[in-house]
């Protein structure tokens, strides 16, 4: 662990004047740890330990939540971004984590929520906005990575196998469909699932429809699909649970020109496929 | 009776469940924040292990000394977890980890009379909601922000004022005694015997000769083993748990350290101490 070699080698600790109240001291220490540029009254060598411990800890949670975003942004340095870069740290990634530590008021006591709070922070941070003009896909990529993390933490709910074996289980009037908690229907403007540090310079806007879900092995999986399926899943999700007849009427209303045969083929195939994959739960 | 050994249980250890269940371990300890509110599948390995071993908890996010308001909703969720998992102790750090928002690591409370009163009131509030006493741990710290009293006086006062128990972290006493130049043995000796529910022992990192960092990433050093022995001499044998959070070695290596705790405990019990 590197510490400030220029700090005084005198190991005698500085302590605060006793007239300073304990709450002000706590706030001052927190600020000094968050922001290395904050002017504080503590011994620099000792503050440096806290600064490094806290920053590395937060960076670890952000990095494991957003591995692809990190792999791209660590390559973005003052050299690559030229006049655009006004970093406080060595690269864009570390500078964003630093801003997160300094400016984000995080209210969740759960470590698993750090990723979501980082995503929310990025979406609102005015400093990050100017980089979004260059990395137009960055917020969508971050969202997609967060969804993958979220899905990985869900329980797997599956449809009763015996029910699946019923020949007409999809169209059975009493069955109700709901979207599994472990499935997310997603529509993006960029092909977020193909982005990596190798191709991030050539990402073109492409309407991208994905479903991220837990498969039978309890692993995070995704399918690339079309707008119709995403609309269908959104329709089910917003109504919590629906039956086949409801979906049939809903689809007819939204696509009046589609023939009955095509409509039913779409619905039957989509529902059967999604139930098999665990994206939709079918309840008798 | 008080001769128990424990091991800190982490997510990375779920594959070791079978071995842990048959190992010479009396109790395990988890950070509740890492298991609460998670899916049933995620919690399953802990459920399984907790049905075979006594479970204690060592919280990270309660932020007892924080200038931010106490998170009552969180304390209630902790209570539910303690009940669901039949937890024997809820322990937390005598420190704070939030100030205008969470920072997810521990900061030292200034050692002052006002700070004692403030944190003791919050401890009492938590104990009221949980309907049981909690134990606070003496934390390692690298910076002292208030000099009105010593760490020893501060710790004693908080325990006396709040009526809480103590989780005595022997490694932290050692680390702090080097970092802040005080006598580790006299600190250990001055802790209130009746308040000690169990102890922690761990390895640390040598930043410099006069600066140690409490990382839980290496084996326990000889000086800390000696200090544990001294603690038993002062207070009688108490349950003791090994913490290992980073560079986790094969279980057989941890079992050697656990056996060392058992050996020291036996020596005292055989001597009638």
Interface residues (C-beta under 8 A of the other chain):
Chain A: X1 X3 X11 X13 X15 X16 X18 X20 X21 X22 X23 X25 X26 X27 X28 X29 X30 X31 X33 X34 X42 X43 X45 X46 X47 X49 X50 X53 X54 X57 X58 X61 X101 X104 X105 X106 X107 X108 X109 X110 X111 X112 X114 X153 X154 X155 X156 X218
Chain B: X33 X34 X36 X37 X38 X39 X40 X41 X42 X60 X61 X62 X63 X65 X66 X67 X71 X74 X96 X98 X99 X100 X101 X102 X103 X104 X105 X107 X108 X109 X110 X112 X114 X115 X118 X142 X143 X144 X145 X146 X147 X148 X180 X181 X205 X207 X208 X210 X211 X213
